[in-house]
């Protein structure tokens, strides 16, 4: 009779990490055929504690922590911003906002399912953080402590939001059904008329929903009028040009549960095979250029004039990142940004 050897997911993660110390937990989880959230939950105990799903109230407490690092990622891009939580508006809102010169977030709480307080732990490789996941166990956002973080406030908040039960795992849900679009039957003329009548860039998403078209198909409809295809090297050109000139930009990176925004300068640009990176003291970006399938220069009219963006997508039509020139409502966009995009 053969002896069946079983090991826990925590054991599998620790063994995998010992053999592959440079592989990120998101990629490791795929190789272990589980979600990242399941790996974190499997380490519940000294290193990991479940939080109550009171995420809106928890976010309202974040200004108490002082300086932290906030990380948001999707399949092909990671954004990391250090700074202070300033103006937080989350309780009672479907979309919570964090506004400030450092941390700028749009949080879609209907997607938030699991939260954990994570401690520094050499065995699991974890760093002190607050981590949030969706129902499928995909990471939505992580908040890491820094040397400047008020750890007394951190401990008080973690204690206040600690879950009563601390199970050694979570049960994840199947992926939600993919959105069904009506691209083939869309009224292109009506859609373009709606586009021409936009008053604000934020009105573009409701326009997509009204006509039931995917974002990439919408950009195809607008080609020659509002959009232009550009090369996959455009992100590199934007970042290198902005770094050289001091042009302030806005970088949006998100997933279904959160969008994180950097506004300001970019300085140290580092290219490695397949990736373009920003490695500044308070802002890091890691974008997988190999997986850029479509890049577009996009114009949207509004009350403050035309707003120009660069949008890049993967082969599944998922947005990797969005780039704008620095702009505040009531002000036209920077001419230097418009000129840079025109040259792509």
N, C-alpha and C positions, 0 to 999 in steps of 0.2 A: 504494500500500500504506500503510495507516494505521500510524503508529508506536504501539506499545503501551507506555504508561508504567506502570511498576510501582514501588511503594514498600514499604518494610518496615513492619511494624506499629509499630516504634519511631518511624519518620518520621510515620506517621499520627497517633500519639498526640501527638507534639510539635506537629504542625500543628493538631490539634484543640484542644489546650490553648492555643495562641496565640490562636485565634479564640474560645474559650469558657473564659476563665481561671477562672470561678467554678463550672464544672461539676465535680462530684466524679468521681474516677476510676472508681468503681463505675458511675455513670450514663453516663460517657463510653464505657466498655467496651461497654455495651449498644448505644450508638449506632454503635460500630465493629463490632458484631456478633461480639464475642469476650468472653471472661471477663476479669475484673480480673487474675487470676493470669497470664493470657497476656500482658497489657500489661506487667506488671512483668517477667516473664521475657524479653520482647523487648528489654528495656533492659539485659540482662546485659553486664557490662563494668566500667567505672569506677563506675557508679552502683549496680549490682545484682550480687550474687554469690549463687549457689545454696548452700544449706546441706545437710549430710548429713541424711537423714530419721531422725535419732536424737533425736526431739523430747522424749521423756521425760527423757533425760539432760540435754538442753539446758535444759529447764525447771528442773531441780534446781540449775542454776548461776545462776539469775536473782537470788537474794538478793545475789550479789556486786556487782550493778550499782548498788545504792543506789536512790535515788528515780527512778522512771520513770513513764510514763503508759501504761496498758493500755486498748486500744480493742476493743470487740466490737460487732458490729452484725448485724442482719437486714435484711430488705427495708424495714422501716418504722421502725426505731429504732436509735439509736446511743448506747452508753454509754461514757464515758471516765472513768477513775479514776486519779488520781495517788497514788503512795505506794510503799511498800516491799513486796517479796516477803518474807514472813516464813517461815511453815511450809509447805514444799513437799513433797508426797508424790506422786511421779509414776512413778518407775522400777518396772517390773513391774506397773503398774496399767492396767486398761482405762479406768478413770475416774481421772484425776489430780486432786488437790486442791491449791489454794493457800488457806491460811487465815491471816487477820491482820486487823488493824483497818482497813487500807487496801485491799489487794488480796485479793479473795475470788473464786476461780474453780473451776469444775468442767469439766475438760478431757476430751473423749471422743476418745482418740487414734486409734481405728480410722478416724476421719474425716480425720485429718491426712495430707496427701500431699506437699505442696511447702512448702519454707521458703526464705526469702531474707534476706540481710543487705543493707539499703538504706542508701545514703549521701546526705547533703545534696547536691542537684544542681539547679542553676538551670535547666538545659535541660529536664529531665524534670519538674521541680517536686517531686521526691521529698524527703522529710525522713528523717533518720537513724532507722532503725527495724529491727526484726525482724518479718517478716510471714509468716503461715502460711495456707495455702490447702488446700481439699479437692480431691478428684480431678476435680471439675468446674471448678476454678479460682475458686471462691467464697471470699472472705476468711473465715477463721475467727477470727483474732485478730491484733492488731498491738501491738507494744511500742515506744514512742517514747522516745528519750533526752530528758532535760531538762538545764537548767543544773547541777542537783545530781547528775546521773548520773556514776558513776565511769567515765570513758571509757577509762582504762587497762584496767580489768577488761573493758569492752565489747570492746575490740580483741583481748584475749587469748581471750575466749570465741568471738568470730567466727572467729579463726584456728584454734581447736581444732575447730570444727564446719564448716569450709569443705569443700564437696564437691570431690572430685578432678576431676570434669568440670564444665565451665561452658558448657552449650549455650545457643544464642541462641533459647531458646523451651522450651515444655513441650507435651506431648500430653495434652489433657484427655479425660476419659471421659464418655460419655453420662450423663445423669441417672439415678440408680437408679430402679427401678420404684416407683411409689407404693404405700404400704401399703394393703392391702385390708382393710377393716373389715367386721364382721358386724353393723352397726348395726340392720338390718331384722329380724334373727333373734335379737337379744340377749335374754337372760332379764332383763328389767328388775327383777323382784322380787329375784332372786338378786344382781343388781348392787347394788341399794340396800341389801340386807342386808350385803353386803361393805363398802359405804361406811360404814354405821353401825358396823361392827366395826373400823374403822381404829384403829390404835394410834399412828400417826405419819403426818405429811403425806407423807413419802417413800414410803409404802406405796400411794399413790394411783396412781402410774404402773404398778406391777405389777398393780393391780386392772384398769386399762384393758386391759393386755395379756392378762390372763386371760380377759376377756370379749370381747376383740377389738372394742372400741368406740373411736371417735375421742373426743378430749377434748371437743370442742364438743357432740357428741351426748350424752356423759356428763352434761354440765351441763344439757342439756335434760331428760334422765331425772330429774335431781335437782331440777328446778325446783319450788319450793314446799316442798321438804323440806330440801335442803341448799344450793340456789342461788336467785338472784334476778337477773333481767335489770335492768341499770341503763343510764343514758344514756351516749353516747360522750363527753360533757363531764366524765365522772366523773374521768378522769385529771387534768384541769386542777383540779378541785375538791380532789382529794386533795393535789396538790402545793401549791396556794395555801393550803389550810387548814393543812397541815403547816408551811409556811414561816411562817405567821402565829402559830401556837401553839408552835413549837419541837418539835413531835412528831417523834420519830425513827422513820424508816421503813426498810423494806428494798425495794430495787428490783432485780428480776431481768430481765436482757435476754440472750437467747442465740440461737444457731443450732445446727445439728446437731453442730458440733464443739466448742462452748464456751459456758458460761453464766458471765456476769460479774454480780457482786452488789455493790450499794452498801448499806451500813448506816450510818445516821446522819441528821443533819439535812439539810434542803434549805432554801436561803435566797433566792437570787435567781431568781425565776421570770419567764421572758420568753415572752410569746405573740406569734407572728407568724402571718399568714394560713396556716392549714393545719398549723401546728406548735406544740407546747408544749415549752419548753426549760428546763432547769436550768443556770445559768451560774455555779456556785460555783468558788472557786479550785482545789479539788482534785477536784471532781465536776461533770461535764457530762452532760446527757441531752438528746437531740433525738428527739422522738417525733412521727410524722406523724399528726396527729389526723384528717386527711381520710380516711385509709385504715382507720380503726377501723370494723369492720363489726358486731362483737358485743362487749358489755361485761357482765361478770358479777361479782356478789358471791358468794363461795363459802365454805362452811364445811366443815371437816373435823375430825371428832372425833379425840382422841388422849389419851395418858396424862396430858398436862399441861392437858387441857381443850380446848375448841374453838379451832381456828386459823382465822382469817378472812383471805381474800385477795380482791383484785380482779384479774381476768384480762381482758385485752383481745386480740381476734383480728382478723385481716384477713379479706377476703372469701373467701380460700382455706381458712380455718379454721386458719391458722398463728398461733401465739401471738406477739403483738408484745411484750408485757411483762407482768410480774406484780408486784403490790405487796402487802406485808405491813407490819404494825407491827413495830418492832424487837423481837426475841424471842430468847432463848437456851434451849436444851433444859433442861428442868427447871423453867422458869418459865412461868406463864400469860401469855397475850398482854395487851398494854396495854389497859386499859379505854378510854382515850381513842381508840385506834385503832378498837376495836369500835364505839364511839359514832359516829365519823366515817363509817365504812362504812354504818352503819345509816341515816344521814341522806342517803345518796346516792340 
